[in-house]
Amino acid sequence: MNVLVVEDNIDIGEAVSTHVVADGHRVDWSVNLKDATRKLVSKKYDLVLLDLRLPDGNGLSLLQNIRDGDNQVPVIIMTAQDQISDRWNGMRGGANDFLVKPFGLDELSARIRRIQQ
């Protein structure tokens, strides 16, 4: 599975990317919306792991662009924003799942497996 990780925190991005690769997937990693958008246009992904707070904007704008473009790629939001309204906005915006940081990497793997089914 081709996975795009969109995460600006280097430690989290490295941990998530390394773990997803260890689970047998291919990973591209973007640290901002501009790079993530470019990658989504140039390559087909089977899953996007999306942070919301990015240096050049909110990840929800990328999610909206994905869904407005009729791209049905599954999206799991990974964020420290833990308010019910944040979850609601993400799910209403088209996310398939929502993980609040900090989360266990085994939980991430379980969520990815569920998306694959």
N, C-alpha and C positions, 0 to 999 in steps of 0.2 A: 504494500500500500504506500502511495506517495503522500506524505504529510507535510503541510506547511505550518511551522511554528512561528507565531508572531508575538514576540516577547522582547522587551527592551532591557530587562534585568539580565545581565550576563550570567550570573550564577544560576538563576532559574532557567534561562534559555539553554545553557549547557546541560544542566541536570535533566531537563525534559527531553531535549534532543538525544542525548546519550541513552536515556532509558528507552525511548521510542525506537531507536536503532537497535538496541539490545533485544527488543521484542520482535525484531525482524522486519521493520519498516524502513523506508527511505525517507530522509528528512532534509528539507530546506528550511533555513532559519532567517527570518527578517527581524530587524530591530525597530522598524518604523513602518508607517502606513504606506509611504511612497514606494518603498522596496517591495512590500507585500503585494501591493496593487500590480506592480510591474511583473512580479512572479506569477500572480494569478492569471494575467493576460497571456503569458508566454508558455505556461505549462499547466497540464491537467493534474489536479490534486484530488485525492480520495477523502481527505480530512484536513480541516484547518483547526489548529489550536490557537485561540485568539485571546490575547490580553486586551483589556479595555483602556488602560492608561498608558498611552504611548507618547513619545516626545513630540510628534507632529499631529496629535489629535486623539480622538476617542475611537476605539476599535469598533464601536457600534456603527460608525460611518462606513467602515469597510464592510461590515456585515450587511448593511443596507445596500451598498453597491453590489455585493455578491448576489443578493436576492433580487434586486432590481434588474440585474442582468440575466435573470432566470437561471442562475447557476444553483443547482441543488446540492452542491458539495456539503456534506455534514460539517457543522461548526460546533466545537466545544469551547465555550468561553472559560478562560482561566483568569481570575481577578481577585484582588484583595477587597474590592467593593462588595460588601456583604449585606447591604440593605435589601429588603424584599423588593423594593422598587427597582433596584439594579437587576435583580433576577428576572422580574416581570418584564422590564424593558428589553433584556437580552432574549428572552424566550419569545416575546411578542415580535421582536425584530427578526426572528427566524433561526435563532440558535437551536441546536438539537439537545444541548446539555450545558450545564453551568457548574463549574468547580470554584469554590472559594479557597483562596490561598490563606494559609499554607494547606496543602493537600498532600497525601501520600502518593508516591509514584505507583504503588500497586493499585490504588483507587483509580488513577488515570488509566492504567492498563485495562482495568475492568470496564471503564466507560468506553474506551476505544473498542474493546471486544464487542460490547453491546451495539455500538454503531455499525460494526462490520456485519452483524447478523441480518 
